[in-house]
Amino acid sequence: MAVLAAATGGALSAPAAAEGETPSGQVEFPTHCLPPQEAGLPPADGPTTARITVDDSTPRVGDTVTVTYQVTRTPAVNPLSVGLPADVLTPTGRIVLGGVQQGEVTVVGAKRNDPVEAGGALPAVTMTGTFTVTAPGEITLAPGGYTLHTGHLLELDTVCAAASGSAAPGPDPAPSAKPSASASGSASAAPSPVSPSPSPSTVPVPAGPPVAQRITASPLPTANLRAVALGTAAGAPGARVKVTGAGFVPGAEVTVAGRTGTAQTADRVTAKADELGVVLAELAVTDRATTAVVAYEGEVWTPERGSGPSAYTVIAATPLPPGSQTITAVVEQGELGMTQEGDAVTLAAVPYGDGGAAAGRIGTVTVKDARGGPAGWSLIGKVTDFTGSGGVRIPGASLNWTPECAAAPGSPSACTPGSAGTVGPDGAVLASTGDAALVGGTFTVDAAVTLQVPPYTPPGAYTAVLTLTLS
């Protein structure tokens, strides 16, 4: 856990391919654009050509994805009877998410455009936004409605949405008479005229824009907490070894087996995990090749569903020559832990009025994985809002980082830094290692951080808490 502090104010110092898609993500869909009432113009109908791109097409859960929505052609026209000068058009819009993650992404563009003549078509615009991946699997992105705001002479909005599309089957209710209320409140039995019901093949339904982009999100690596402990670390051939396993799925059938290197030996027994995921078994070690004991769920050992090896030595029964001694060395499993350099981070000061990026670095984190098993680890960070005097806050989502990670020489595992982007209260991955047959090592983790301070944030010190969780 670390405290992050930023300061504002110039005189203050800081304290410590589906249908309709193209490979480029470009699509076209019918659009109905409503000009502002002040313009006195009729609605404009026609195709919108749009393109959606992402900065990461294979994110992991928790990553922040930046999306860009480009409208390269629109039926919307200049709402004024005079020409629009340059840089008076501000676009906003939304991108519709589908698949495993439903929702919308708000996108905004800069006030930037070439001059537009009276009655001319409004120009191409580019909008960007971000969203955090919350579920693994395929996520689709489709262009939603957009608004083109012009700020010359008058503040006017032209609102564009997907037009009603092709007809779709619908119910064909039979004509019925409904009583109508008379002036005195009594009901008249005379049937009112009934309009013909539309044919099932002509009921219009909205046709949403086609999917323009697809991304595939992968889940966060999860820690494998399965482990075994032996009652003794050595024995003669045929000796029965008491094995205690923990971290297994309650009620699962667990295989306890001998192992040599990456291969399984002939020693094998099965047991059932209790309601707490604990396994108790006795393994008769008869195979002289056995050098370790593992336990696993399923047909074969895997890094995801098996424990790490616990060392065991089969002591030969042959008598030793006079003057000889047997020497046995045991490598014991250790733990997964971390240490952090310091407990405070000081960000650079930014001037009052201008705002801007307050930069700094987190205290270097050292992760040591001495478990000797198959499970990797993840280091995740979460940050609270930055709070100043008088309760003024800067959202924690304004803090971004660029993680770095390096493995010490000789470490069996490689360290993968998390994605650059927002930290925020929901958290983001700082670094991780993957599962493998044998993992471990010492790792140095660091990150450059930047807090985006809004303009005219009141001067003073703003403090937040960054919490790192290793699992």
C-alpha positions, 0 to 999 in steps of 0.5 A: 500500500502506498500513499500518492500525493499531488499538488496544484497551484503555481506557488505550492510545492508537492508534498511528499468478419461478420455480415456488413463488416470489412477488415478495416472496421469500416461499415455503412448504415442508414442514418436519420439526422435531425437538424436543430429546430432553429435551422428550419431544415427538414431531416436529412436521411442517408448513409453514414460511413463509419470506422471503429478501431481499437488500440488492443484487440486481445486485452485481458480482463481489467485492461483499458481499451481505447476506441476510436470512432471515425465518421467519414461521411454523414448526411448531416448538413450545415444548419446555418444559412451562412458558412461555418468557419474552421474549428467550430464543430464538436462531435460526440457519440457512442459505441455499442458493446455486445457479446460477453460485455453489454453497454455503451462507450461515450466518445468525444472529438476535438473541436476541429474542422475545415470551413463548411459552405452554407448548405454543405455537408458536415465534414468527417469527424473523429471521436475517442473514448475508453472502456474497461474489459469486465468479462473474457470472450468476444466483445463486439463494437458497433457504431451508435448515434452521434451528435454534431455540435456547431458553435458559430453564431448559435449553439446548435446540435444536429443529432444523427441516429440509425434509421429504421431498417428493413421490415420484420415479421410481427403479429397480425391482430384481428380488427376489434371495436373499442368503446369510446367515452361519451361527453357524459362519461358513459361508453358508446357501443358503436365501434370506432373505425379500425385501420387495417393491420399491417402485414406481418412482412411490413412491420418496421423495426430498427436496424442497428448498425453492423458490427465494425470491430471484434475483440477477444478478451482473455481472463486474468491469470488465477493463482493455483493454491494447490499444495502437498506436504509429506510426512517424511522426505525420504524412505526405503522402497515400499515405504508408505508416505503420509501426504496432506494436500490443500487448496483442491476443489471440495469433493473432487477426486484427487490423484496423488502420484510419484514424479521424476522431473516432468514424468510421472512414476508408477507410484499412485493413489487416489483420495477425495478432497473434503469440504475444505478442499483438504486431501489426506492419503498414504502413498506407497513409494515403490518406484526407485525413480520417484524424486517428488510427490504431486497431487492433481485433479483430473486425468493428468497433472496440469499446471492449472489443476495440480500441486507443485512437487514436494521432494522425496528420496527413495533410499536404496536398500542395498547395504553400504560399503564399510566406512560409507554414509548416505547423504540426503539433501531436501529442497523445501518449498517457500512462499510467495511474497513481496516487499515495496520500497517506501510507502509514499509517492510524490507527484510533480506539481501542476499550475492552477488554472492550466491543470495537466499531468502530475507525473511520478513513479511508484515505489519499486516492488520486489516479488519473490516466488519460492513456492516451486510449484506450477502456479503463476501470480498476479499483482493488481493495483487499485487507487482511491480518489484523490482528496484535498482540503474542503472535500475537493476530489480528483477521481482515482480514474484520472491516474494512469500508469505504465508498468515495467517488470523484470525477472532476476537472472536464473528465474524460471518464470518470465515477468509480464508487465500489465497494460498501460492505462487507467488504474482507478478504483476497479483496479488494473494489473501491474505485473504477472507471471504465467502458469508452467510446470515449474515456476518461481524467481525474483522479480522487480516491478515498477511503474511510471504514474501520471495524474491528470489534474483538471484545469482550475482545480483548487490549489492544495495537496491531494492524497490517495491510497494505492493498494497492491494485492499479490495472488 
